[in-house]
Amino acid sequence: MREEDLKALWKQEEEHSPMSIAQIRHDSEAFQKRARKGDLIEYFACAAVVLCSSIYAWVLPSFRMKLASLTMIVATLFVAYQLRRHAAARALSPDSAAASILEFHRRELVRRRNLLRDSWWLFVAPLMVAMLVFLGCLARDRPEARLPLLVFCGAVFAMGVAIGLYNRWQARRLQRQIDELDSLSVPPAIR
Amino acid sequence: MPKESTPDGCQDQDAWYEQLAREYAGALKRVAAAYEANAEERQDLLQEIHVAVWRSLSVFRQQCSMRTWIYRVAHNTAMTHITRERRRATKRLYTLDEVAETLDPHDTEAITEHKQIVERLMELVGRLQVLDRQVFLLYLEDMDAASIAGIVGIAPGNVATKVHRIKALLVRQFHVRETDHA
């Protein structure tokens, strides 16, 4: 088989009817809605934590526990804000969609690397600290449950550290991919 | 090869899109097919690509040729799609150098059916890492190294190296003879 025959085979067109403009407009809105739905799930989870912590702050008699619940609310609101700022699903903007493929790919890798690199401070640490404060206050109010609470604190801490280490490893992996892309790109002088 | 179109100041975005959608229907469909094996998901991706092309026309100021623009939008949209999908299914992707080792060279010798050849090509393309896949697809669309470099954004020398590897792969897998242009 000749090279041009293979290309001709590849390009052999099946019947295809283009989409109507009405369909395009409808789909454009549907895609945006679908992207927003993913964000909503995270916001609902944050809202559930805020609601539970508010109930605790209201019904628990101890001042310490009220303060611990408020710490949890502040930490959750901070994380929700960071999610909105950094990780919210956004539709592909027309400008970025038409960037060169390499540039687009690199931009996306850099965004994901930064998110992974900073995720410990933005998401994990605030929730972990709030959880440890909550458990610490609970342990002071209920001395009989100190041991299991201490074990739970240790598990929360270990999980936070494990997430942080995993994200840093992933960020380094993405950095290697970015470096590979940089070695392929056109030098700025002739771009 | 679809003919080039330029925007007419009076032409509205919808009419312009309709014209381009007719010209590039086949090419866009092949991009979607090369990125998504599942038929239902492929249809969704194709729609997503068409929507992205339509939306992008509002910011097209002849920064590059229309053909380059359309292919960039299509590939970038497809790439966003597979990035999203790969979070769900972790499938290993290979470089052009590695992929040859993952395929059995003997099982393509008996292929005579055109449909089988295209399916085999799709399978091969689907195993490639993103940039190699894009260069491969644009090569199959019969583009030269300069056009591929313009769309993908990598140096022409790197494109030439990749095209050389693609040709070697096609010789191995499909017993393709290079066209003599002399």
Interface residues (C-beta under 8 A of the other chain):
Chain A: M1 R2 E3 E4 L6 K7 L9 W10 K11 Q12 E13 E14 H16 P18 M19 I21 Q23 I24 D27 S28 F31 L92 P94 D95 S96 A97 A98 A99 S100 I101 L102 E103 F104 H105 E108 L181 L184 S185 V186 P187
Chain B: D14 Y17 E18 A21 R22 A25 G26 K29 R30 Q47 E48 H50 V51 A52 W54 R55 S56 L57 S58 V59 F60 Q63 W69 R72 V73 H75 N76 T77 M79 T80 T83 H114 I117 V118 L121 V130 L131 Q134 L140 E141 D142 A149 G150 I151 V152 G153 I154 A155 P156 N158 K167 L170 F174 H175 V176 R177 E178 T179
